[in-house]
Amino acid sequence: MLPTELRSMIRSGTHTTHTSGVCEDYVQTNLVILPKEYAFDFLLFTMRNQKSCPVIEVLEDGRFVSDYAKDSDIRTDLPLYHVYEHGRLVEKKQRVDDCWRDDFVSFLIGCSFTFESQLIKGGIPLRHIQENKNVAMYKTSIQTESAGVFKGETVVSMRPIPDSLVQQAADITSLFPEMHGSPLHIGDPAEIGIEDITRPDYGDFVGIKEGETPVFWACGVTPQAVALASKIPTMITHAPGHMFVTDWKNEEYLQK
């Protein structure tokens, strides 16, 4: 499926689930939308926390078409959005054009779903894709570096990797620094404050079998944890696992 087809299906309400494993050769991004008065602080926050918030594109206030996706509309082209008010998740919506404001600035942030196709091509199995589930994501004890009103915990995504392939997975993902890059942590989840690996804060747990190691990457859901901690009046994000799929091919990204 081409990204243009997927975005059309999402916009019409035909595709309403996560985007893991979908349009696997194309770059996917997280989304953060917030009022212009908070945009500089958030941009500074992303610069100080590039591992979890690598910026791909910033759409100036009022803009909603991405340069990386022809005829796109970031108000309608993600399967599910989260709307926050004063640090509380108040609504989940399939489109946000009805609450759009001309002072909204949008940030497209790199997503680890982008490097998953390269992991698969490298012979590294990803069970959440095999089982058509969302990747498991966890809040950690790793604090982000604050900027203005923005502060909070780092969120990670976890994929169980066969022990013999862990280094290869780290090497492959290191080629994608704008998609969270190499792992943030490998091994014992308790070392980063995860008390129960079987109960992710977002997404689905797929088990860790004998001979596998849990590998953790920084995650673009981090801004949602920040939204809760910062309690700004209004903030819209993607729902975890429900990404914006661009027309930018992975191969083009690697060759840039």
C-alpha positions in Angstrom: 0.0 0.0 0.0 1.2 3.5 -0.8 1.1 6.2 1.9 -1.3 8.2 -0.2 -3.7 5.3 -0.2 -3.3 4.8 3.5 -3.9 8.4 4.3 -7.0 8.4 2.2 -8.3 5.3 4.0 -7.6 7.0 7.4 -9.3 10.2 6.3 -12.4 8.3 5.2 -12.5 6.3 8.4 -11.6 3.0 6.7 -8.3 2.5 8.6 -8.7 3.2 12.3 -6.0 1.0 13.9 -2.3 1.3 14.6 0.3 1.8 11.7 3.0 -0.6 12.9 4.0 -2.7 9.9 1.9 -0.6 7.5 3.7 1.0 4.4 6.8 -0.5 5.9 9.2 1.2 3.4 8.2 4.7 4.3 9.1 7.1 7.1 6.5 7.4 9.9 6.3 10.2 12.4 4.8 11.1 15.8 2.8 14.3 16.0 2.6 17.2 18.6 0.2 20.2 18.0 0.2 23.1 20.5 -0.5 26.8 20.6 2.2 29.1 19.1 2.9 30.7 22.5 4.4 27.4 23.6 6.2 26.5 20.3 9.6 27.9 21.1 9.8 26.2 24.5 8.8 22.9 22.9 11.3 23.3 20.1 14.0 24.0 22.8 12.7 20.9 24.6 13.2 18.8 21.5 16.7 20.1 20.9 17.6 19.1 24.5 16.0 15.7 24.2 16.8 14.7 20.6 16.9 10.9 21.4 13.2 10.9 22.3 12.0 13.9 20.3 14.0 14.1 17.0 12.2 16.7 14.9 11.5 15.9 11.2 9.4 18.9 10.3 7.8 21.9 12.0 4.6 23.4 10.4 4.2 27.1 11.2 1.0 28.3 12.9 -2.1 27.5 10.9 -0.4 25.1 8.4 -1.5 21.5 8.2 0.0 20.1 5.0 3.4 18.3 5.4 6.1 18.9 2.8 6.9 15.2 3.2 3.4 14.0 2.2 1.6 15.2 -0.9 -2.0 16.5 -0.4 -1.8 15.5 3.3 -3.7 17.0 6.2 -2.2 16.3 9.7 -5.7 17.2 11.1 -7.3 14.1 9.5 -4.6 11.7 8.3 -3.7 9.9 11.6 -5.9 7.0 12.8 -6.4 8.4 16.3 -5.5 11.6 18.2 -5.2 12.4 21.9 -6.4 15.8 23.1 -5.0 17.1 26.4 -6.2 20.0 28.5 -4.2 21.2 31.5 -2.4 17.9 31.7 -5.4 15.7 31.4 -6.4 13.4 28.5 -9.9 14.7 27.8 -10.7 13.1 24.4 -9.7 10.6 21.8 -10.7 11.6 18.3 -10.3 10.2 14.8 -9.8 13.7 13.4 -9.2 17.1 14.8 -10.1 19.5 12.0 -13.2 20.4 14.0 -11.1 21.8 16.8 -8.3 23.3 14.7 -7.0 26.7 15.5 -5.0 29.1 13.4 -2.4 29.6 16.1 -1.6 25.8 16.3 2.0 24.9 15.5 2.7 21.2 14.5 5.8 19.2 15.1 6.5 15.9 13.2 8.8 13.8 15.3 10.8 10.7 14.2 9.3 7.3 14.9 10.9 3.9 15.6 8.3 2.3 13.3 10.5 3.7 10.5 13.5 1.4 11.3 11.4 -1.7 11.8 11.4 -2.6 8.1 15.2 -2.4 8.1 15.3 -4.7 11.2 13.0 -7.2 9.4 15.1 -7.0 6.2 18.1 -7.7 8.5 16.6 -11.0 9.6 15.5 -9.7 13.0 12.0 -10.9 13.9 9.5 -8.4 15.5 6.7 -10.3 17.3 4.3 -7.4 17.6 4.2 -7.1 13.8 3.9 -10.8 13.4 0.9 -10.8 15.8 -0.5 -7.5 14.4 -0.2 -5.8 17.8 1.0 -2.3 18.8 4.5 -2.1 20.2 4.9 -2.1 24.0 5.7 1.3 25.5 6.7 2.2 29.0 7.2 5.2 31.2 10.7 5.2 32.8 12.6 6.8 35.6 14.8 8.6 33.1 13.9 12.3 33.3 14.0 14.5 30.3 15.9 17.8 30.3 13.4 20.5 30.9 12.8 23.6 28.7 10.4 26.3 29.8 7.2 24.6 31.0 8.1 21.3 29.4 9.5 18.5 31.6 8.7 14.9 32.5 9.7 11.3 32.1 11.2 9.6 29.1 9.0 6.9 27.4 10.6 3.9 25.7 9.4 1.3 23.3 10.4 -2.3 23.9 11.1 -5.2 21.4 12.2 -8.6 22.5 15.3 -9.5 20.4 17.0 -12.9 20.1 20.2 -12.7 22.2 22.4 -13.4 19.2 20.9 -10.5 17.2 20.9 -7.7 19.8 24.1 -6.1 18.5 22.9 -6.3 14.9 19.6 -4.6 16.0 21.6 -1.9 17.7 23.8 -1.4 14.6 20.8 -1.2 12.2 18.9 1.3 14.3 21.9 3.5 14.8 21.6 4.3 11.1 18.3 6.2 11.9 19.3 8.9 14.4 16.2 11.0 13.5 14.0 8.0 14.3 15.4 7.5 17.8 18.6 5.8 16.7 20.3 3.1 18.7 18.8 1.6 21.9 18.5 3.7 25.0 18.7 0.6 27.2 19.3 -3.1 26.8 18.4 -5.7 29.4 17.0 -5.4 32.9 13.9 -3.1 32.8 14.2 -2.4 36.5 17.3 -0.4 35.8 15.2 2.3 34.1 12.3 2.2 36.5 10.0 -0.3 34.8 8.6 -2.4 37.6 6.4 -4.8 35.6 7.5 -5.5 32.1 4.2 -7.4 31.4 2.1 -4.3 31.9 3.1 -1.6 29.4 1.8 1.9 29.8 0.9 2.0 26.1 0.6 -0.7 23.5 0.6 -4.5 23.8 3.0 -6.9 25.6 4.0 -9.8 23.4 6.1 -11.8 25.9 9.9 -12.3 26.3 10.9 -15.9 25.5 13.9 -17.8 26.7 16.9 -16.7 24.6 15.6 -13.2 24.1 16.6 -9.8 25.5 14.3 -6.9 26.0 15.7 -3.9 24.0 14.4 -0.4 24.7 14.4 2.6 22.3 13.5 6.2 23.2 9.9 6.8 22.1 8.0 9.7 20.6 5.2 9.2 23.1 7.5 11.1 25.5 5.7 14.4 24.6 2.5 12.9 26.0 4.1 12.2 29.3 5.4 15.8 29.1 1.9 17.1 28.4 0.7 15.5 31.6 3.5 16.9 33.6 3.6 20.4 32.0 -0.2 20.9 32.2 -0.4 23.5 29.3 -4.0 24.5 28.4 -4.1 22.6 25.1 -2.1 20.0 23.3 -2.9 17.4 20.7 -0.8 14.4 19.9 -1.1 11.1 18.0 -2.5 8.2 19.9 0.4 5.8 20.8 1.1 3.6 17.7 -1.2 5.6 15.4 1.4 7.5 13.3 1.5 10.0 10.4 2.9 8.1 7.4 4.9 10.2 4.9 5.8 9.8 1.3 9.5 9.8 2.3 11.1 6.4 1.6 13.5 4.8 4.1 16.0 4.3 1.3 15.9 8.1 0.6 16.4 8.8 4.3 19.5 6.5 4.5 21.0 8.0 1.3 20.6 11.7 2.3 
